[in-house]
Amino acid sequence: RLGAAVTLLTRDDWRMAPELISILERAGQDVPEDLVLMAERYEKHKREREMYSPRGHGWGGRGGGGRGGRDRGEKRRF
């Protein structure tokens, strides 16, 4: 059967863009340029997040975004 499908993606859904591209390609459908750009931005964001993660990788390495591992307002406990 033939038909049309409409999918609305927002930035909250952008992690799904690479998978949706794969599905469209396997189905022989055109992949919208905006969807490709969304997937590229997500992959870049993901790489940057992994690179600068506070889990001991990248800058900081102490957690808490370089604030010594403590959140604002958190008292030091001994």
C-alpha positions in Angstrom: 0.0 0.0 0.0 1.1 3.5 -0.7 0.6 6.4 1.7 2.3 9.4 3.3 3.7 9.7 6.7 4.5 13.0 8.5 7.0 13.2 11.4 7.6 16.3 13.4 11.0 16.4 15.1 12.0 19.1 17.6 15.4 19.6 19.3 14.2 17.3 22.1 14.0 14.5 19.5 17.2 15.3 17.6 19.0 12.1 18.9 16.5 10.2 16.7 17.6 11.9 13.5 20.4 9.5 12.6 18.1 6.5 13.0 15.4 8.2 11.0 17.8 8.9 8.2 18.8 5.2 8.1 15.1 4.2 8.0 14.4 6.6 5.1 17.4 5.4 3.1 16.5 1.7 3.5 13.0 2.6 2.3 14.4 4.4 -0.7 12.9 7.7 0.4 14.5 11.1 0.0 16.2 12.4 3.1 15.4 16.0 3.9 18.5 18.2 4.1 17.2 19.7 7.4 17.1 16.2 8.9 20.7 15.6 7.8 21.8 18.9 9.4 20.0 18.0 12.6 21.8 14.6 12.7 25.1 16.3 12.1 24.5 18.9 14.9 23.5 16.1 17.3 26.6 14.0 16.5 28.8 17.1 17.1 27.0 17.9 20.4 27.4 14.3 21.5 31.1 14.3 20.7 31.6 17.6 22.6 29.6 16.4 25.6 31.7 13.2 25.8 34.9 15.2 25.4 34.1 17.7 28.1 32.3 15.3 30.4 32.9 15.9 34.1 33.6 12.2 34.6 37.4 12.7 34.5 37.6 13.3 30.8 38.4 16.5 29.1 38.6 19.8 31.0 37.6 20.0 34.7 37.7 16.3 35.5 36.5 17.1 38.9 32.8 17.0 38.3 30.5 20.0 38.7 31.8 21.8 35.7 35.1 22.9 37.3 33.7 24.0 40.7 35.7 21.4 42.6 33.0 18.8 42.2 30.5 20.6 44.5 27.3 22.2 43.4 26.4 25.7 44.5 25.1 25.8 47.9 26.4 22.4 48.8 28.3 22.4 52.1 31.5 20.6 52.5 31.2 17.5 54.7 34.1 16.0 56.6 
